[in-house]
Amino acid sequence: MTKHPVARVKFSSPVGYDGNLFWLILFLIIWLPLGLVLFLKNGYIKHKSSRFSIYYRGDWNWLYFWAILCFPVAIALLVFKGVDVLEETY
């Protein structure tokens, strides 16, 4: 049995997604506004030892509904209800 060398990560992608990738890709292709809302809910950005994500103060179901029906209303909901940027350190 041979030993394999230990691999080190040279570059880690700064963007990630915690949800189901199938639905994200499907909706990004079929209906871009809904795909963007899905990414806002489950996506994150890594920077050094922090991970940043978005927390929407309203109901996600209404945001999905308006992203399907009329995307400018979904943007207005994001602006008026407000979002918080969460930072997790690890």
C-alpha angles and dihedrals in degrees: 000000000000126000119237119219116256111257121222125201110246097178130015121195111252093213125065142167126214098190133077108302092204093063093042093053093042094052093042087058100038103032114009098192092057090046090053091051090050090051091049090054099046105019129098142182122223121211121174105309096342134088118204124201137164125252115197114208095210135062113296092210092064090047090053090047094052092042088059097041105034120353097199089062089053089053090049090052090052090051098043099039092040136221132236125213109226122205121201119187124206 
